[in-house]
């Protein structure tokens, strides 16, 4: 086996895994605050890429201005979805809220196809193209930038939840909404902030992913891989999203390199099944005990 090739495959896998982890954090934020499994996260990610394209190519703005605007558009969508769709459904059966997110994803995909068509598109170039070498191993510059950006954002979220009042409020709300109300925490506001942050994060991830591989209305499928990531890491654990993302990115890269691209999903879901049999709540998920 060529050691250099193995190192390059590993680096590429970790780069892809960092983007999985970043999107996984968006998934975890919503679940941690509201216990909603948001299957529209892939379509929100997709919308971030198209929003960037609209601002940069459609309006002719600088890509570095289009990027924060696309992230802000994702946050605005999160606020709107939480207020208009999710908040009225709180207290209803989990499957009902789950189906709302599936319907939302289908609507977003349809809106994108109506506005931009079904063909894949390229985003305007805005990242440096200088080759990146770690030792003798080559890493695509866009993948390297995506890895660094994901690491910074995830680090900020980990610090936010550990040291800020907002993070404490979110953890308290996730643990017991009634107790959070009793100590003066504005629980509906926590819900809104969680959705805003999560959807803004997903939109930013969509720009990074689109810059690497282009954008298309089928980008929502990326959300299925992210669902695997957060199930493996733990639905309510940001650290789990980080570890799960890197693990799945690495497994997919190695499976694709040595078994063929068609085996990536097979290996990924086989790993998921084995892990669920051993740790049903994921690597870092909270083990919930129910008393009858």
MIMAR-439413 format. One record per residue (C-alpha): x, y, z. Coordinates in Angstrom, 3 decimals. Example, Ala and Ser with C-alpha at 12.3 -4.5 7.8 and 13.67 -1.06 7.14 Angstrom:
BEGIN
east:12.300; north:-4.500; up:7.800 .
east:13.670; north:-1.060; up:7.140 .
//
This chain:
BEGIN
east:0.000; north:0.000; up:0.000 .
east:1.351; north:3.477; up:-0.910 .
east:1.705; north:5.348; up:2.400 .
east:1.456; north:8.741; up:0.711 .
east:-1.805; north:7.732; up:-0.989 .
east:-3.227; north:6.534; up:2.339 .
east:-2.295; north:9.818; up:4.019 .
east:-3.921; north:11.841; up:1.224 .
east:-7.103; north:9.772; up:1.396 .
east:-7.168; north:10.200; up:5.179 .
east:-6.742; north:13.975; up:4.924 .
east:-9.499; north:14.229; up:2.317 .
east:-11.765; north:12.110; up:4.520 .
east:-11.130; north:14.306; up:7.551 .
east:-11.826; north:17.392; up:5.436 .
east:-15.171; north:15.980; up:4.307 .
east:-15.852; north:14.820; up:7.855 .
east:-15.384; north:18.345; up:9.184 .
east:-18.201; north:19.549; up:6.908 .
east:-20.357; north:16.643; up:8.087 .
east:-19.600; north:17.690; up:11.649 .
east:-20.441; north:21.342; up:10.975 .
east:-23.832; north:20.415; up:9.537 .
east:-24.282; north:17.892; up:12.339 .
east:-23.889; north:20.724; up:14.859 .
east:-26.824; north:22.487; up:13.174 .
east:-28.870; north:19.297; up:13.553 .
east:-27.880; north:18.898; up:17.216 .
east:-28.662; north:22.521; up:18.120 .
east:-32.285; north:22.106; up:17.084 .
east:-32.729; north:18.696; up:18.653 .
east:-30.996; north:19.731; up:21.873 .
east:-33.273; north:22.749; up:22.366 .
east:-36.625; north:21.547; up:21.041 .
east:-36.362; north:17.749; up:20.656 .
east:-37.271; north:18.173; up:16.984 .
east:-35.560; north:15.897; up:14.447 .
east:-35.148; north:18.322; up:11.553 .
east:-34.868; north:16.335; up:8.336 .
east:-34.959; north:19.557; up:6.310 .
east:-31.419; north:20.439; up:7.394 .
east:-30.021; north:19.223; up:4.055 .
east:-32.403; north:21.464; up:2.108 .
east:-31.567; north:24.450; up:4.339 .
east:-27.910; north:23.750; up:3.582 .
east:-28.777; north:23.663; up:-0.121 .
east:-30.629; north:26.965; up:0.158 .
east:-27.519; north:28.572; up:1.667 .
east:-25.563; north:27.678; up:-1.450 .
east:-28.244; north:29.073; up:-3.750 .
east:-28.598; north:32.218; up:-1.637 .
east:-24.858; north:32.797; up:-2.018 .
east:-25.189; north:32.305; up:-5.787 .
east:-28.085; north:34.758; up:-5.917 .
east:-26.214; north:37.451; up:-4.005 .
east:-22.866; north:36.948; up:-5.765 .
east:-23.905; north:36.163; up:-9.348 .
east:-27.480; north:37.455; up:-9.460 .
east:-26.917; north:40.796; up:-7.683 .
east:-23.233; north:41.108; up:-8.557 .
east:-22.090; north:41.498; up:-4.947 .
east:-18.603; north:40.637; up:-3.770 .
east:-18.409; north:36.968; up:-2.692 .
east:-17.123; north:38.121; up:0.697 .
east:-20.288; north:40.192; up:1.130 .
east:-22.502; north:37.462; up:-0.336 .
east:-21.203; north:34.922; up:2.204 .
east:-22.457; north:36.669; up:5.396 .
east:-25.681; north:37.602; up:3.592 .
east:-26.270; north:33.918; up:2.715 .
east:-25.615; north:32.945; up:6.339 .
east:-28.002; north:35.683; up:7.511 .
east:-30.631; north:34.430; up:5.050 .
east:-30.318; north:30.968; up:6.577 .
east:-30.789; north:32.437; up:10.058 .
east:-33.853; north:34.388; up:8.908 .
east:-35.326; north:31.223; up:7.436 .
east:-34.707; north:29.438; up:10.744 .
east:-36.539; north:32.169; up:12.657 .
east:-39.479; north:32.041; up:10.238 .
east:-39.748; north:28.239; up:10.302 .
east:-39.607; north:28.119; up:14.099 .
east:-42.253; north:30.796; up:14.561 .
east:-44.610; north:29.748; up:11.762 .
east:-44.304; north:25.952; up:11.663 .
east:-42.538; north:24.487; up:14.673 .
east:-43.818; north:26.521; up:17.623 .
east:-47.504; north:25.802; up:16.881 .
east:-46.618; north:22.082; up:16.704 .
east:-44.845; north:21.855; up:20.067 .
east:-46.691; north:19.471; up:22.321 .
east:-47.977; north:17.455; up:19.371 .
east:-46.742; north:13.936; up:18.661 .
east:-43.076; north:13.755; up:17.576 .
east:-44.017; north:12.039; up:14.306 .
east:-46.232; north:15.015; up:13.364 .
east:-43.388; north:17.501; up:13.845 .
east:-41.033; north:15.097; up:12.051 .
east:-43.362; north:15.046; up:9.031 .
east:-43.529; north:18.855; up:9.046 .
east:-39.757; north:19.000; up:8.560 .
east:-39.963; north:16.463; up:5.719 .
east:-42.639; north:18.569; up:4.036 .
east:-40.525; north:21.695; up:4.541 .
east:-37.561; north:20.024; up:2.861 .
east:-39.676; north:19.064; up:-0.161 .
east:-41.027; north:22.616; up:-0.464 .
east:-37.545; north:24.152; up:-0.305 .
east:-36.256; north:21.755; up:-2.984 .
east:-39.235; north:22.633; up:-5.197 .
east:-38.710; north:26.380; up:-4.730 .
east:-35.057; north:26.048; up:-5.729 .
east:-35.946; north:24.089; up:-8.870 .
east:-38.537; north:26.711; up:-9.835 .
east:-36.053; north:29.533; up:-9.353 .
east:-32.799; north:28.064; up:-10.652 .
east:-33.742; north:24.897; up:-12.523 .
east:-32.659; north:21.324; up:-11.890 .
east:-29.161; north:21.451; up:-13.423 .
east:-26.058; north:21.577; up:-11.170 .
east:-24.406; north:24.994; up:-10.942 .
east:-20.970; north:26.255; up:-9.938 .
east:-20.470; north:28.962; up:-7.348 .
east:-18.272; north:31.977; up:-8.118 .
east:-14.674; north:31.337; up:-7.113 .
east:-13.770; north:33.103; up:-3.885 .
east:-11.332; north:30.765; up:-2.123 .
east:-7.536; north:30.788; up:-2.593 .
east:-6.274; north:28.110; up:-4.971 .
east:-2.742; north:27.791; up:-3.575 .
east:-1.899; north:24.071; up:-3.186 .
east:-1.758; north:22.817; up:0.400 .
east:0.870; north:20.233; up:1.366 .
east:1.147; north:18.500; up:4.724 .
east:4.566; north:16.966; up:4.460 .
east:4.483; north:15.432; up:0.991 .
east:0.719; north:14.798; up:1.062 .
east:-1.447; north:17.053; up:-1.097 .
east:-4.747; north:18.403; up:0.211 .
east:-7.159; north:20.334; up:-2.010 .
east:-7.114; north:23.978; up:-0.843 .
east:-10.920; north:24.245; up:-0.689 .
east:-11.087; north:21.125; up:1.479 .
east:-8.409; north:22.551; up:3.766 .
east:-10.267; north:25.865; up:4.091 .
east:-13.521; north:24.015; up:4.756 .
east:-11.827; north:21.990; up:7.499 .
east:-10.413; north:25.093; up:9.191 .
east:-13.728; north:26.977; up:8.948 .
east:-15.657; north:24.034; up:10.387 .
east:-13.136; north:23.625; up:13.221 .
east:-13.396; north:27.315; up:14.156 .
east:-17.208; north:27.352; up:14.154 .
east:-17.497; north:24.115; up:16.145 .
east:-14.924; north:25.431; up:18.631 .
east:-16.969; north:28.600; up:19.065 .
east:-20.126; north:26.583; up:19.726 .
east:-18.376; north:24.395; up:22.284 .
east:-17.121; north:27.517; up:24.070 .
east:-20.567; north:29.120; up:23.836 .
east:-22.292; north:26.204; up:25.542 .
east:-19.638; north:25.890; up:28.214 .
east:-19.045; north:29.498; up:29.218 .
east:-21.959; north:31.728; up:28.100 .
east:-25.299; north:32.386; up:29.793 .
east:-27.064; north:31.574; up:26.535 .
east:-25.409; north:28.179; up:26.418 .
east:-26.430; north:27.471; up:30.001 .
east:-29.999; north:28.525; up:29.171 .
east:-30.077; north:26.180; up:26.192 .
east:-28.754; north:23.254; up:28.249 .
east:-31.292; north:23.979; up:30.991 .
east:-34.127; north:24.122; up:28.455 .
east:-32.990; north:20.870; up:26.890 .
east:-32.872; north:19.161; up:30.280 .
east:-36.260; north:20.297; up:31.607 .
east:-38.433; north:22.961; up:30.002 .
east:-40.650; north:23.307; up:33.082 .
east:-37.667; north:23.856; up:35.372 .
east:-36.213; north:26.347; up:32.874 .
east:-39.460; north:28.343; up:32.957 .
east:-39.429; north:28.284; up:36.762 .
east:-36.009; north:29.972; up:36.993 .
east:-36.937; north:32.725; up:34.550 .
east:-35.524; north:31.398; up:31.275 .
east:-37.448; north:32.592; up:28.215 .
east:-37.931; north:29.143; up:26.677 .
east:-39.613; north:30.294; up:23.414 .
east:-36.722; north:32.689; up:22.861 .
east:-34.255; north:29.827; up:23.381 .
east:-36.170; north:27.852; up:20.739 .
east:-35.917; north:30.753; up:18.275 .
east:-32.214; north:31.332; up:18.916 .
east:-31.470; north:27.621; up:18.462 .
east:-33.251; north:27.542; up:15.098 .
east:-31.601; north:30.775; up:13.950 .
east:-28.102; north:29.585; up:14.860 .
east:-28.682; north:26.109; up:13.432 .
east:-30.039; north:27.272; up:10.087 .
east:-27.371; north:29.986; up:9.755 .
east:-24.727; north:27.318; up:10.399 .
east:-26.296; north:24.976; up:7.825 .
east:-26.419; north:27.797; up:5.245 .
east:-22.730; north:28.542; up:5.805 .
east:-21.918; north:24.853; up:5.425 .
east:-23.897; north:24.869; up:2.176 .
east:-21.656; north:27.611; up:0.786 .
east:-18.514; north:25.681; up:1.741 .
east:-19.819; north:22.434; up:0.239 .
east:-21.042; north:24.241; up:-2.882 .
east:-17.651; north:25.898; up:-3.355 .
east:-16.038; north:22.457; up:-3.370 .
east:-18.465; north:20.420; up:-5.462 .
east:-21.059; north:22.801; up:-6.871 .
east:-24.738; north:23.093; up:-5.949 .
east:-27.882; north:21.336; up:-7.123 .
east:-31.447; north:20.760; up:-5.891 .
east:-30.397; north:17.250; up:-4.835 .
east:-27.947; north:18.573; up:-2.211 .
east:-30.570; north:17.753; up:0.405 .
east:-29.401; north:14.128; up:0.234 .
east:-26.368; north:15.343; up:2.172 .
east:-28.728; north:15.576; up:5.133 .
east:-29.072; north:11.775; up:5.221 .
east:-25.335; north:11.397; up:5.783 .
east:-25.545; north:14.058; up:8.475 .
east:-28.370; north:12.131; up:10.139 .
east:-26.053; north:9.108; up:10.303 .
east:-23.355; north:11.338; up:11.807 .
east:-25.536; north:12.668; up:14.622 .
east:-27.042; north:9.256; up:15.390 .
east:-23.549; north:7.806; up:15.735 .
east:-22.285; north:10.744; up:17.785 .
east:-25.457; north:11.259; up:19.817 .
east:-28.449; north:13.380; up:18.839 .
east:-27.916; north:15.863; up:21.675 .
east:-24.110; north:16.086; up:21.702 .
east:-22.063; north:18.692; up:19.840 .
east:-18.872; north:16.804; up:20.692 .
east:-20.597; north:13.706; up:19.305 .
east:-21.354; north:15.546; up:16.045 .
east:-17.670; north:16.427; up:15.772 .
east:-16.424; north:12.886; up:16.415 .
east:-19.186; north:11.289; up:14.324 .
east:-18.537; north:13.633; up:11.397 .
east:-14.807; north:12.962; up:11.317 .
east:-15.396; north:9.218; up:11.706 .
east:-17.939; north:9.006; up:8.876 .
east:-15.837; north:11.221; up:6.602 .
east:-12.819; north:8.994; up:7.180 .
east:-14.771; north:5.742; up:6.742 .
east:-16.364; north:6.961; up:3.496 .
east:-13.025; north:8.111; up:2.085 .
east:-11.283; north:4.823; up:2.881 .
east:-14.211; north:2.744; up:1.604 .
east:-14.366; north:4.756; up:-1.617 .
east:-10.604; north:4.488; up:-2.178 .
east:-10.178; north:0.784; up:-1.463 .
east:-13.599; north:-0.748; up:-2.166 .
east:-15.099; north:1.621; up:-4.729 .
east:-17.472; north:4.570; up:-4.479 .
east:-20.553; north:2.346; up:-4.629 .
east:-19.591; north:0.763; up:-1.295 .
east:-19.369; north:3.990; up:0.714 .
east:-22.997; north:3.990; up:1.830 .
east:-22.939; north:0.238; up:2.465 .
east:-19.983; north:0.549; up:4.833 .
east:-21.407; north:3.679; up:6.494 .
east:-24.790; north:2.150; up:7.275 .
east:-23.201; north:-1.128; up:8.348 .
east:-21.169; north:0.868; up:10.875 .
east:-24.364; north:2.620; up:11.999 .
east:-26.188; north:-0.662; up:12.585 .
east:-23.311; north:-2.159; up:14.566 .
east:-22.960; north:0.928; up:16.726 .
east:-26.687; north:1.166; up:17.464 .
east:-26.672; north:-2.430; up:18.661 .
east:-23.857; north:-1.604; up:21.102 .
east:-24.729; north:2.003; up:22.044 .
east:-28.333; north:2.866; up:21.103 .
east:-27.893; north:6.494; up:22.199 .
east:-24.725; north:7.039; up:20.181 .
east:-21.160; north:7.551; up:21.322 .
east:-21.883; north:10.670; up:23.395 .
east:-25.683; north:10.779; up:23.510 .
east:-27.604; north:11.128; up:26.761 .
east:-28.915; north:7.824; up:28.088 .
east:-32.508; north:8.575; up:29.000 .
east:-34.035; north:6.517; up:31.798 .
east:-37.808; north:6.201; up:31.839 .
east:-39.622; north:5.120; up:34.974 .
east:-42.938; north:3.360; up:34.628 .
//
